[in-house]
Amino acid sequence: MSTFTNSPKITAKQALLRLFAISLLLVCANNRLLAQEQIIAQPFMQSDTTHKPDMSRLKPPKKKLGRAAIELGFAELTPWVIDRYLRHVDYTDITWQTTTHNLKLRNWAWDNDNFQTNQFGHPYHGSFYFSTLRTNGYNFWQSIAGAFIGSYLWETFAEDQAPAPNDFVNTSFGGVILGETTYRLSNLIVNNHSRGVKHQLTEVAGLLVNPVNGINRLLDGKWGRVRHGRQITDPVVMESDSSKISAVFDVGTRKFNENIGGAFKGHIGWYARASFLYGTPFERFKDPFSNITITAEMGRDDSSMLNVVSVYGSLTGWQLKTKATNKQLLTLSANYDYIHNVSFFYGAQSVKLNLYSEYGLKRKVKFNTLFGAGPVILAAVPDDYKFNDRNYDYGSGFAINGGGRIAILNRLFISGSYRGGWMVTMNGNPSHYFLHTVSGEVSYRFLNNFSVNGEAGYFALKGNYNNFPDVNNSYPYVRTSLRYTLNP
């Protein structure tokens, strides 16, 4: 099944996931957006010295397990009912026999759904499961159970197909990452300072980013609630996140090339990219997801409209140095990557240990670096030979990344990054893969928040097969764009 050509009929779950790319852009509706220049693929900002409200004196929110269970049921049933009775999709033809079959662990089997469904649709659906607990008084770690329980219930009871290990991992682990990210962004954009139509618009934007959170704000009477005065004593108001967020928007043209067997084939098209940096690494680094990087890219070429969704979320951290001219921080992160352009596609979920460093070389020169390494839990890697009518293999392995950025006079920015990984196939044609991505960017700020940018790089994929000739493909690209950065 080709990822780039005729796609299967869109299901209710697939229709819902299309909203995610649009909802990311709605974060800019909050007038408290703050920004600094993007650094590298996983950028970070300087320490934020702004006073944060003291939440320690507030009582923890009340846990509402009953409502969470009901909402989890709705998250399971809604797409199933739509696909069953309105779309008449085959997988909904469940019986007691299919359920009995699915309850047996030995019957689990990897599926061959298309790349977008498996690598984006399932994680997005899993974010709903996670949110049913997260928005009902449970903390991050407790809410993880919602994603895993919801994933298991769907695989076992909602499909006539055998439960798929890849779906279970993508829905649960990916659902945790996307669920916590959308939960925090939803609370961030609910602006308790504004009134009237503007306030209602922020509530609607928060609902689109995380529908479960928006619905529960309605049920709890929080929708439209306005903060009075400067003193913050109400837990409802405190849920309006005060973390900093930077936003960088790019619009331009790009060209992807395929170098396969020495033959080049190019694809030119426009693209738009939005990057959001939530929080700062050196603040509250012990709290899970206190620092999040989100990148979404959309473009018009021969591939799908949504080309990139990449999320980095810190789990905890350890500060190493705090000198004025030298700061270092070690963090543990959960990562989600979805890449799908006309030349190359890749999806993975991983855990990494990251070392952030910031150096003040001179008064007007700053240098930042980032190095990371960790296991890849599950990755979908292109397979030229196909397996079970699927044009990608599933595997696990190890990934590394590194990069740096130098800022001169806060006007000229030069950055470079590398990302590499080694994967062993778990399901697919017997093989192992090496993947590499190298990129470099030059950006010049010519007017206030506006910059012109040039970027060049390439993806490289080397596949070593047991039963087929090896594959060694590269995918060079160039981008030019106009960038707008929201400043503090």
MIDOSE-914482 format. One record per residue (C-alpha): z, y, x; residue in one letter. Coordinates in steps of 0.25 Angstrom, whole numbers. Each point is the difference from the previous one (the first is absolute). Layout:
N
up: Z north: Y east: X resn: a $
...
This chain:
488
up: 0 north: 0 east: 0 resn: m $
up: -4 north: 13 east: 7 resn: s $
up: 10 north: 11 east: 0 resn: t $
up: -11 north: 11 east: 0 resn: f $
up: -10 north: -5 east: -11 resn: t $
up: 2 north: -5 east: -14 resn: n $
up: 15 north: 1 east: -3 resn: s $
up: 5 north: -9 east: -12 resn: p $
up: 4 north: 7 east: -13 resn: k $
up: 11 north: 9 east: 2 resn: i $
up: 14 north: -5 east: -6 resn: t $
up: 11 north: 8 east: -6 resn: a $
up: 8 north: -1 east: 13 resn: k $
up: -13 north: 5 east: 8 resn: q $
up: -1 north: 12 east: -9 resn: a $
up: 14 north: 3 east: 2 resn: l $
up: -1 north: 0 east: 15 resn: l $
up: -11 north: 10 east: 0 resn: r $
up: 10 north: 11 east: -5 resn: l $
up: 8 north: -2 east: 13 resn: f $
up: -10 north: 7 east: 9 resn: a $
up: -1 north: 12 east: -10 resn: i $
up: 15 north: 1 east: -2 resn: s $
up: 2 north: 1 east: 15 resn: l $
up: -7 north: 14 east: 0 resn: l $
up: 9 north: 5 east: -11 resn: l $
up: 12 north: 1 east: 9 resn: v $
up: -5 north: 14 east: 4 resn: c $
up: 4 north: 5 east: -14 resn: a $
up: 14 north: 2 east: 5 resn: n $
up: 1 north: 14 east: 6 resn: n $
up: 11 north: -5 east: 10 resn: r $
up: -11 north: -7 east: 9 resn: l $
up: 2 north: 3 east: 14 resn: l $
up: -9 north: -4 east: 12 resn: a $
up: -2 north: -1 east: 14 resn: q $
up: -13 north: -5 east: 7 resn: e $
up: -3 north: -14 east: 0 resn: q $
up: 2 north: -8 east: 13 resn: i $
up: -6 north: -13 east: 0 resn: i $
up: -3 north: -12 east: -9 resn: a $
up: 15 north: 0 east: -3 resn: q $
up: 5 north: 14 east: 3 resn: p $
up: 14 north: 6 east: 0 resn: f $
up: 6 north: 14 east: 0 resn: m $
up: 11 north: 7 east: 7 resn: q $
up: 14 north: -1 east: -4 resn: s $
up: 3 north: 7 east: -13 resn: d $
up: 12 north: 9 east: 1 resn: t $
up: 0 north: 4 east: -14 resn: t $
up: 13 north: -2 east: -8 resn: h $
up: -1 north: -13 east: -9 resn: k $
up: 8 north: -1 east: -12 resn: p $
up: 13 north: -8 east: 1 resn: d $
up: -2 north: -13 east: -9 resn: m $
up: 12 north: -7 east: 5 resn: s $
up: 9 north: 7 east: -10 resn: r $
up: -8 north: -5 east: -12 resn: l $
up: 2 north: -13 east: -7 resn: k $
up: -10 north: -11 east: 2 resn: p $
up: -10 north: -1 east: -12 resn: p $
up: 3 north: -10 east: -10 resn: k $
up: -7 north: -13 east: 1 resn: k $
up: -8 north: -4 east: -12 resn: k $
up: -3 north: -15 east: 2 resn: l $
up: -4 north: -2 east: -15 resn: g $
up: -10 north: 11 east: -1 resn: r $
up: -5 north: -4 east: 14 resn: a $
up: -3 north: -14 east: -5 resn: a $
up: -7 north: 5 east: -13 resn: i $
up: -9 north: 9 east: 9 resn: e $
up: -3 north: -11 east: 9 resn: l $
up: -5 north: -8 east: -12 resn: g $
up: -8 north: 11 east: -4 resn: f $
up: -6 north: 1 east: 14 resn: a $
up: -4 north: -14 east: -1 resn: e $
up: -5 north: -1 east: -14 resn: l $
up: -8 north: 13 east: -1 resn: t $
up: -12 north: -3 east: 9 resn: p $
up: 1 north: -14 east: -5 resn: w $
up: -1 north: 4 east: -15 resn: v $
up: -12 north: 9 east: 3 resn: i $
up: -8 north: -10 east: 8 resn: d $
up: 3 north: -11 east: -10 resn: r $
up: -3 north: 7 east: -13 resn: y $
up: -9 north: 12 east: 3 resn: l $
up: -7 north: -5 east: 13 resn: r $
up: 0 north: -15 east: -3 resn: h $
up: 2 north: -3 east: 15 resn: v $
up: 0 north: -15 east: 4 resn: d $
up: 13 north: 0 east: 8 resn: y $
up: 8 north: 3 east: -12 resn: t $
up: -3 north: -13 east: -7 resn: d $
up: 14 north: -5 east: 3 resn: i $
up: 7 north: -13 east: -6 resn: t $
up: 12 north: -8 east: 2 resn: w $
up: -8 north: -9 east: 9 resn: q $
up: -4 north: 11 east: 9 resn: t $
up: 14 north: 5 east: 1 resn: t $
up: 6 north: -13 east: 3 resn: t $
up: -11 north: -2 east: 11 resn: h $
up: 3 north: 14 east: 6 resn: n $
up: 15 north: -3 east: 0 resn: l $
up: -2 north: -11 east: 11 resn: k $
up: 0 north: 6 east: 14 resn: l $
up: -10 north: -10 east: 5 resn: r $
up: -11 north: 6 east: -9 resn: n $
up: 0 north: 13 east: 6 resn: w $
up: -14 north: 4 east: 6 resn: a $
up: -6 north: 12 east: 6 resn: w $
up: -10 north: 7 east: -9 resn: d $
up: -13 north: 6 east: 2 resn: n $
up: 1 north: 13 east: -8 resn: d $
up: -8 north: 12 east: 6 resn: n $
up: 6 north: 8 east: 11 resn: f $
up: 4 north: 13 east: -8 resn: q $
up: 7 north: -8 east: -11 resn: t $
up: 8 north: -8 east: 10 resn: n $
up: 3 north: 11 east: 10 resn: q $
up: 2 north: 12 east: -9 resn: f $
up: 1 north: -5 east: -14 resn: g $
up: 11 north: -10 east: 2 resn: h $
up: 9 north: 10 east: 9 resn: p $
up: -2 north: 11 east: -11 resn: y $
up: 4 north: -9 east: -11 resn: h $
up: 12 north: -5 east: 8 resn: g $
up: 5 north: 15 east: 1 resn: s $
up: 3 north: -1 east: -15 resn: f $
up: 9 north: -12 east: 2 resn: y $
up: 7 north: 7 east: 11 resn: f $
up: 2 north: 13 east: -8 resn: s $
up: 6 north: -7 east: -12 resn: t $
up: 13 north: -2 east: 8 resn: l $
up: -2 north: 12 east: 9 resn: r $
up: -1 north: 10 east: -12 resn: t $
up: 12 north: -7 east: -7 resn: n $
up: 11 north: 3 east: 10 resn: g $
up: -2 north: -10 east: 11 resn: y $
up: -2 north: 4 east: 15 resn: n $
up: -12 north: -3 east: 9 resn: f $
up: 5 north: -14 east: 5 resn: w $
up: 5 north: -5 east: -14 resn: q $
up: -13 north: 4 east: -6 resn: s $
up: -8 north: -9 east: 9 resn: i $
up: 4 north: -11 east: -9 resn: a $
up: -8 north: 6 east: -11 resn: g $
up: -13 north: -1 east: 8 resn: a $
up: 2 north: -15 east: 4 resn: f $
up: 5 north: -4 east: -14 resn: i $
up: -12 north: 7 east: -7 resn: g $
up: -10 north: -6 east: 10 resn: s $
up: 5 north: -14 east: -2 resn: y $
up: 1 north: 1 east: -16 resn: l $
up: -15 north: 5 east: 0 resn: w $
up: -5 north: -10 east: 9 resn: e $
up: 7 north: -11 east: -7 resn: t $
up: -1 north: 4 east: -15 resn: f $
up: -11 north: 10 east: -2 resn: a $
up: -12 north: -7 east: 6 resn: e $
up: -7 north: -13 east: -2 resn: d $
up: -3 north: -1 east: 15 resn: q $
up: 9 north: -6 east: 10 resn: a $
up: 10 north: 10 east: 6 resn: p $
up: -6 north: 6 east: 13 resn: a $
up: 9 north: 2 east: 12 resn: p $
up: -9 north: 12 east: 4 resn: n $
up: 3 north: 7 east: -14 resn: d $
up: 15 north: -3 east: 1 resn: f $
up: 1 north: 7 east: 14 resn: v $
up: -10 north: 12 east: -4 resn: n $
up: 7 north: 2 east: -13 resn: t $
up: 14 north: -1 east: 5 resn: s $
up: 0 north: 6 east: 14 resn: f $
up: -11 north: 10 east: -3 resn: g $
up: 7 north: 3 east: -13 resn: g $
up: 13 north: 4 east: 7 resn: v $
up: -7 north: 10 east: 9 resn: i $
up: -9 north: 6 east: -11 resn: l $
up: 12 north: 0 east: -10 resn: g $
up: 10 north: 8 east: 9 resn: e $
up: -11 north: 9 east: 4 resn: t $
up: -5 north: 4 east: -14 resn: t $
up: 15 north: 0 east: -4 resn: y $
up: 4 north: 11 east: 10 resn: r $
up: -13 north: 8 east: -2 resn: l $
up: 2 north: 0 east: -15 resn: s $
up: 14 north: 6 east: 1 resn: n $
up: -5 north: 9 east: 11 resn: l $
up: -10 north: 7 east: -9 resn: i $
up: 9 north: 1 east: -12 resn: v $
up: 3 north: 15 east: 2 resn: n $
up: 13 north: 4 east: -7 resn: n $
up: -2 north: 15 east: 4 resn: h $
up: -12 north: 2 east: -9 resn: s $
up: -1 north: 2 east: -15 resn: r $
up: -9 north: -1 east: -11 resn: g $
up: -14 north: -6 east: 2 resn: v $
up: 1 north: 0 east: 15 resn: k $
up: 13 north: -9 east: -1 resn: h $
up: -7 north: -9 east: -10 resn: q $
up: -12 north: -2 east: 9 resn: l $
up: 9 north: -4 east: 12 resn: t $
up: 7 north: -10 east: -10 resn: e $
up: -14 north: -6 east: -3 resn: v $
up: -4 north: 0 east: 14 resn: a $
up: 13 north: -8 east: 3 resn: g $
up: -4 north: -10 east: -11 resn: l $
up: -14 north: -2 east: 6 resn: l $
up: 6 north: -3 east: 14 resn: v $
up: 10 north: -10 east: -6 resn: n $
up: -1 north: -3 east: -15 resn: p $
up: 13 north: -8 east: 0 resn: v $
up: 8 north: 11 east: 5 resn: n $
up: -7 north: 10 east: -9 resn: g $
up: 3 north: -9 east: -12 resn: i $
up: 15 north: -1 east: 3 resn: n $
up: 1 north: 15 east: 2 resn: r $
up: -4 north: 1 east: -14 resn: l $
up: 9 north: -11 east: -5 resn: l $
up: 12 north: 6 east: 8 resn: d $
up: -3 north: 14 east: -5 resn: g $
up: -3 north: 6 east: 14 resn: k $
up: -14 north: 4 east: -4 resn: w $
up: -2 north: 15 east: 0 resn: g $
up: 15 north: 2 east: 5 resn: r $
up: 1 north: 13 east: 7 resn: v $
up: 9 north: 4 east: 11 resn: r $
up: 9 north: 12 east: -2 resn: h $
up: 5 north: 8 east: 12 resn: g $
up: 1 north: -4 east: 14 resn: r $
up: 12 north: -10 east: -1 resn: q $
up: -4 north: -15 east: 0 resn: i $
up: 10 north: -8 east: -7 resn: t $
up: -8 north: -9 east: -10 resn: d $
up: -5 north: -13 east: 5 resn: p $
up: -12 north: 1 east: -9 resn: v $
up: -4 north: 13 east: 8 resn: v $
up: 3 north: -6 east: 13 resn: m $
up: -11 north: -11 east: -3 resn: e $
up: -10 north: 12 east: 2 resn: s $
up: -2 north: -3 east: 15 resn: d $
up: 3 north: 11 east: 10 resn: s $
up: -7 north: -7 east: 12 resn: s $
up: -11 north: 7 east: 7 resn: k $
up: -15 north: -4 east: -2 resn: i $
up: -12 north: 4 east: 8 resn: s $
up: -14 north: -1 east: -6 resn: a $
up: -13 north: 0 east: 8 resn: v $
up: -14 north: 0 east: -8 resn: f $
up: -13 north: -3 east: 6 resn: d $
up: -14 north: 1 east: -6 resn: v $
up: -12 north: -3 east: 8 resn: g $
up: -11 north: -10 east: 4 resn: t $
up: 1 north: -13 east: 8 resn: r $
up: -10 north: -10 east: 6 resn: k $
up: 4 north: -15 east: 1 resn: f $
up: -9 north: -9 east: 9 resn: n $
up: 0 north: -15 east: 1 resn: e $
up: -3 north: -5 east: 14 resn: n $
up: -3 north: -15 east: -3 resn: i $
up: -8 north: -8 east: 10 resn: g $
up: -4 north: 13 east: 7 resn: g $
up: -7 north: 6 east: -13 resn: a $
up: 6 north: 13 east: -5 resn: f $
up: 0 north: 4 east: -15 resn: k $
up: 6 north: 13 east: -5 resn: g $
up: 6 north: 5 east: -13 resn: h $
up: 2 north: 15 east: -2 resn: i $
up: 8 north: 5 east: -12 resn: g $
up: 10 north: 11 east: -4 resn: w $
up: 15 north: -3 east: 0 resn: y $
up: 14 north: 6 east: -4 resn: a $
up: 13 north: -4 east: 7 resn: r $
up: 14 north: 4 east: -4 resn: a $
up: 12 north: -3 east: 9 resn: s $
up: 14 north: 2 east: -4 resn: f $
up: 12 north: 0 east: 9 resn: l $
up: 13 north: -2 east: -8 resn: y $
up: 13 north: 3 east: 8 resn: g $
up: 2 north: 2 east: 14 resn: t $
up: 4 north: -12 east: 10 resn: p $
up: 12 north: 7 east: 6 resn: f $
up: 7 north: 2 east: -13 resn: e $
up: 7 north: -11 east: -8 resn: r $
up: -7 north: -10 east: 8 resn: f $
up: 10 north: -11 east: -4 resn: k $
up: -5 north: 1 east: -15 resn: d $
up: -12 north: -9 east: -4 resn: p $
up: -12 north: 8 east: -2 resn: f $
up: 6 north: 13 east: 4 resn: s $
up: -13 north: 2 east: 8 resn: n $
up: -14 north: -4 east: -6 resn: i $
up: -14 north: 2 east: 4 resn: t $
up: -11 north: -1 east: -10 resn: i $
up: -15 north: 1 east: 2 resn: t $
up: -10 north: -2 east: -11 resn: a $
up: -15 north: 2 east: 3 resn: e $
up: -11 north: 0 east: -11 resn: m $
up: -15 north: 1 east: 3 resn: g $
up: -14 north: -2 east: -5 resn: r $
up: -9 north: -11 east: 7 resn: d $
up: -3 north: -14 east: -3 resn: d $
up: 14 north: -5 east: -1 resn: s $
up: 11 north: 2 east: -10 resn: s $
up: 4 north: 14 east: -3 resn: m $
up: 14 north: -2 east: 5 resn: l $
up: -1 north: -3 east: 15 resn: n $
up: 14 north: 1 east: 6 resn: v $
up: 15 north: -1 east: -4 resn: v $
up: 10 north: 0 east: 11 resn: s $
up: 15 north: 1 east: -2 resn: v $
up: 10 north: 0 east: 11 resn: y $
up: 15 north: 0 east: -5 resn: g $
up: 12 north: 0 east: 9 resn: s $
up: 11 north: -10 east: -2 resn: l $
up: 10 north: 4 east: 10 resn: t $
up: 1 north: 7 east: 13 resn: g $
up: 8 north: 2 east: 13 resn: w $
up: 0 north: 14 east: 7 resn: q $
up: -2 north: -1 east: 15 resn: l $
up: -1 north: 14 east: 5 resn: k $
up: 3 north: 13 east: -6 resn: t $
up: -3 north: 10 east: 11 resn: k $
up: -7 north: 13 east: -4 resn: a $
up: -13 north: -3 east: 8 resn: t $
up: 1 north: -15 east: -1 resn: n $
up: 3 north: -8 east: -13 resn: k $
up: -2 north: -15 east: -2 resn: q $
up: 3 north: -9 east: -12 resn: l $
up: -2 north: -15 east: -2 resn: l $
up: -3 north: -4 east: -15 resn: t $
up: -3 north: -13 east: -7 resn: l $
up: -11 north: 2 east: -11 resn: s $
up: -7 north: -7 east: -11 resn: a $
up: -15 north: 2 east: 0 resn: n $
up: -12 north: -2 east: -10 resn: y $
up: -14 north: 2 east: 4 resn: d $
up: -13 north: 0 east: -8 resn: y $
up: -13 north: 3 east: 6 resn: i $
up: -13 north: -2 east: -8 resn: h $
up: -13 north: 8 east: 5 resn: n $
up: -14 north: -3 east: 0 resn: v $
up: 0 north: -7 east: 14 resn: s $
up: 14 north: -6 east: 1 resn: f $
up: 12 north: -4 east: -8 resn: f $
up: 14 north: -5 east: 3 resn: y $
up: 13 north: -1 east: -7 resn: g $
up: 14 north: -4 east: 5 resn: a $
up: 15 north: 2 east: -2 resn: q $
up: 9 north: 0 east: 13 resn: s $
up: 14 north: 4 east: 5 resn: v $
up: 0 north: 8 east: 13 resn: k $
up: 10 north: 6 east: 10 resn: l $
up: -5 north: 14 east: 4 resn: n $
up: 4 north: 9 east: 11 resn: l $
up: -2 north: 15 east: -3 resn: y $
up: 1 north: 10 east: 11 resn: s $
up: -2 north: 15 east: 0 resn: e $
up: -1 north: 9 east: 13 resn: y $
up: 0 north: 15 east: 2 resn: g $
up: -9 north: 1 east: 13 resn: l $
up: 0 north: 15 east: -1 resn: k $
up: 3 north: 11 east: -10 resn: r $
up: -13 north: -1 east: -7 resn: k $
up: -3 north: -15 east: 3 resn: v $
up: 5 north: -12 east: -7 resn: k $
up: -3 north: -14 east: 2 resn: f $
up: 4 north: -12 east: -10 resn: n $
up: -2 north: -15 east: 2 resn: t $
up: 2 north: -12 east: -9 resn: l $
up: 0 north: -15 east: 4 resn: f $
up: 2 north: -11 east: -9 resn: g $
up: 0 north: -15 east: -1 resn: a $
up: 4 north: -11 east: -9 resn: g $
up: -4 north: -12 east: -9 resn: p $
up: -12 north: 0 east: -10 resn: v $
up: 6 north: -7 east: -12 resn: i $
up: -14 north: -3 east: -7 resn: l $
up: -14 north: 6 east: 4 resn: a $
up: -13 north: -1 east: -7 resn: a $
up: -11 north: 0 east: 11 resn: v $
up: -15 north: 0 east: -2 resn: p $
up: -7 north: -14 east: 2 resn: d $
up: -15 north: 0 east: 2 resn: d $
up: -1 north: -14 east: -4 resn: y $
up: 8 north: 0 east: -13 resn: k $
up: 10 north: -10 east: -5 resn: f $
up: 1 north: -5 east: -14 resn: n $
up: -9 north: 11 east: -5 resn: d $
up: 9 north: 11 east: 7 resn: r $
up: -5 north: 9 east: 11 resn: n $
up: 13 north: 1 east: 7 resn: y $
up: 11 north: -9 east: 5 resn: d $
up: 15 north: 1 east: -1 resn: y $
up: 9 north: 0 east: 13 resn: g $
up: 12 north: 5 east: 6 resn: s $
up: 3 north: 5 east: 14 resn: g $
up: 5 north: 12 east: 9 resn: f $
up: -5 north: 14 east: 0 resn: a $
up: 2 north: 12 east: 10 resn: i $
up: -3 north: 15 east: -1 resn: n $
up: 1 north: 12 east: 8 resn: g $
up: -4 north: 14 east: 1 resn: g $
up: 3 north: 14 east: 4 resn: g $
up: -3 north: 15 east: -4 resn: r $
up: 0 north: 13 east: 8 resn: i $
up: 2 north: 13 east: -7 resn: a $
up: -4 north: 13 east: 8 resn: i $
up: 4 north: 13 east: -6 resn: l $
up: 1 north: -6 east: -13 resn: n $
up: -15 north: 2 east: -2 resn: r $
up: -7 north: -11 east: 8 resn: l $
up: 4 north: -15 east: -3 resn: f $
up: -5 north: -12 east: 8 resn: i $
up: 4 north: -14 east: -4 resn: s $
up: -3 north: -14 east: 3 resn: g $
up: 4 north: -14 east: -6 resn: s $
up: -1 north: -15 east: 2 resn: y $
up: 3 north: -11 east: -10 resn: r $
up: -2 north: -15 east: 4 resn: g $
up: 4 north: -13 east: -6 resn: g $
up: -2 north: -15 east: 2 resn: w $
up: 0 north: -9 east: -12 resn: m $
up: 0 north: -15 east: -2 resn: v $
up: -7 north: -5 east: -13 resn: t $
up: 9 north: -7 east: -10 resn: m $
up: -10 north: -1 east: -11 resn: n $
up: -15 north: 0 east: 3 resn: g $
up: -10 north: -5 east: 11 resn: n $
up: 9 north: -5 east: 12 resn: p $
up: 0 north: 12 east: 9 resn: s $
up: 8 north: 12 east: 6 resn: h $
up: -4 north: 14 east: 1 resn: y $
up: 2 north: 12 east: 9 resn: f $
up: -1 north: 14 east: -7 resn: l $
up: 0 north: 14 east: 7 resn: h $
up: -1 north: 14 east: -5 resn: t $
up: -2 north: 12 east: 10 resn: v $
up: -1 north: 14 east: -5 resn: s $
up: 1 north: 14 east: 6 resn: g $
up: 0 north: 14 east: -7 resn: e $
up: -1 north: 14 east: 4 resn: v $
up: 5 north: 11 east: -10 resn: s $
up: -1 north: 15 east: 1 resn: y $
up: 8 north: 9 east: -10 resn: r $
up: -9 north: 12 east: -2 resn: f $
up: 7 north: 7 east: -12 resn: l $
up: 14 north: -2 east: -5 resn: n $
up: 0 north: -14 east: -6 resn: n $
up: -15 north: -3 east: 2 resn: f $
up: -5 north: -9 east: 11 resn: s $
up: -13 north: -6 east: 5 resn: v $
up: 0 north: -14 east: 5 resn: n $
up: -8 north: -10 east: 7 resn: g $
up: 4 north: -15 east: 1 resn: e $
up: -7 north: -12 east: 7 resn: a $
up: 5 north: -14 east: 1 resn: g $
up: -4 north: -15 east: -3 resn: y $
up: 5 north: -13 east: -7 resn: f $
up: -2 north: -12 east: 8 resn: a $
up: 2 north: -15 east: -5 resn: l $
up: -1 north: -12 east: 9 resn: k $
up: 0 north: -13 east: -8 resn: g $
up: 2 north: -13 east: 8 resn: n $
up: -4 north: -12 east: -10 resn: y $
up: 2 north: -15 east: 2 resn: n $
up: -12 north: -4 east: -8 resn: n $
up: -10 north: 12 east: 1 resn: f $
up: -5 north: 9 east: 11 resn: p $
up: 10 north: 11 east: 4 resn: d $
up: -2 north: 14 east: -6 resn: v $
up: 2 north: 13 east: 8 resn: n $
up: -4 north: 12 east: -8 resn: n $
up: 4 north: 15 east: 1 resn: s $
up: -1 north: 11 east: -10 resn: y $
up: -1 north: 14 east: 7 resn: p $
up: 2 north: 12 east: -9 resn: y $
up: 1 north: 16 east: 1 resn: v $
up: 6 north: 10 east: -10 resn: r $
up: -1 north: 15 east: -1 resn: t $
up: 8 north: 7 east: -10 resn: s $
up: 7 north: 13 east: -5 resn: l $
up: 15 north: -2 east: -1 resn: r $
up: 10 north: 8 east: -8 resn: y $
up: 15 north: -2 east: 4 resn: t $
up: 11 north: 5 east: -9 resn: l $
up: 10 north: 8 east: 8 resn: n $
up: 15 north: 1 east: -1 resn: p $
